[in-house]
Each structure stands twice: as structure tokens, then as C-alpha cells.
Amino acid sequence: TNGVNKVLFVSGSVEGNLLLYFATAAESQSYHPGYALTSAAAAAVQEANTPKAQLANAVGLGWMPSLDSSRVPPLLPAGRRCLQDLQKGAGVTPRSPADRVYAFAACDTLGLYDATLRATRGNVDVSAVLAAVSALRTGFAAATTDGERTDFSSGRRTGPAQGRVFAWSTACTCFDYTGSPVSLTNG
């Protein structure tokens, strides 16, 4: 009744929970705003749990292909290596895009720390580790991120170097990318 027709969740890490609860309540009131999302909304998880009429006007900027859509993206080298390591070491094979993102996040975390410890020759001092991460610049391939591209230049600690716009697609009744990659860095 107040004319609000767009919703953006500023939450850090619980965007997916907020969307699910808000959209479910909105649907029960026949309220259908547009939603601005990020990868933190876990769009691939929303597909199965959120009323489809609520997702129809959702659009986002994503950097985590396995969460941005249930369409399984092609595996790139870091992703293949991660899945091979999980299968060989533990007999684990992620099945869904959401499974993959959790697997990739674990591989990326350990891989990034391994790269920094190699650069510091085992020095675990916080300032040495942070300097080593910055020195990686664009040299670390992360299975979790779009195109496996990262950028830790100029003290960036979040890593993803590129993202893509995603939106609800009636053709697949899923979220899907709608355009080419865009830079998430200042460079």
C-alpha cells in the first residue's frame, strides 16, 4: 500500500534466508515486488523452495555459478581438480550445484592457504599471510568463482574478479545468467 515495488536485502551472508522468509510471506499477501539479489541469495536453492511467482521478478549479480543457477556450469581446471581430490581422498561426489559450492569452497580455502604458506615458506604470521594473499593478485584459480577468476590486488580479501547478471527464466523455470561476465574489481 506504500508503493514499495523493489526489495534489496543488505545482510552480508543471510540473504538467502531473508529472501525465502520474505518472499513466502509476500506471496501469502499477493505482493509481488522485484528483488535485487547477489550470489548470497543462493538462487539455485531458492528455485525449489521459494514461490515461483516471487522469483519471476528477481534479478541479481552473481559470482558463484553453482549458487546462481541450478544449471550445472561446465567444470574448469580448479573445479575438476577439487572434485577429483574429493573422490580420490574421501569417495565423495557432489551431486547438486549447492553440493558443489560447498565442496569448492573447502577446496578453495585450503588451496588459497596452501599457496600463501608456500609463498611465506611456512610463516603463519597474520601480516605475512595477508601480504602473500595480496601478492597472488590474479594468480589463484578458485573453483567457486565465475570463470575461476580471482583478484587479491590492493588488499582485496573477497577475491572474485568477475560476476554475471542472473535472473529468473521462464524457459527453464530456473535462474540463469543473462549476459557476459563483468568486472568486480576497480581495475
Residue, then its C-alpha position, 0 to 999 in steps of 0.5 A: t500500500n506504500g508503493v514499495n515495488k523493489v526489495l534489496f536485502v543488505s545482510g552480508s551472508v543471510e540473504g538467502n534466508l531473508l529472501l525465502y522468509f520474505a518472499t513466502a510471506a509476500e506471496s501469502q499477501s499477493y505482493h509481488p515486488g522485484y528483488a535485487l539479489t547477489s550470489a548470497a541469495a543462493a538462487a539455485v536453492q531458492e528455485a525449489n523452495t521459494p514461490k515461483a511467482q516471487l522469483a519471476n521478478a528477481v534479478g541479481l549479480g552473481w559470482m558463484p555459478s553453482l549458487d546462481s543457477s541450478r544449471v550445472p556450469p561446465l567444470l574448469p581446471a580448479g573445479r575438476r581438480c577439487l572434485q577429483d581430490l574429493q573422490k580420490g581422498a574421501g569417495v565423495t561426489p557432489r551431486s547438486p550445484a549447492d553440493r558443489v559450492y560447498a565442496f569448492a569452497a573447502c577446496d578453495t580455502l585450503g588451496l588459497y592457504d596452501a599457496t600463501l604458506r608456500a609463498t611465506r615458506g611456512n610463516v603463519d604470521v597474520s601480516a605475512v599471510l595477508a601480504a602473500v594473499s595480496a601478492l597472488r593478485t590474479g594468480f589463484a584459480a578458485a573453483t567457486t568463482d565465475g570463470e575461476r577468476t580471482d583478484f587479491s590486488s590492493g588488499r582485496r580479501t573477497g577475491p572474485a574478479q568477475g560476476r554475471v547478471f542472473a535472473w529468473s527464466t521462464a524457459c527453464t523455470c530456473f535462474d540463469y545468467t543473462g549476459s557476459p561476465v563483468s568486472l568486480t574489481n576497480g581495475 
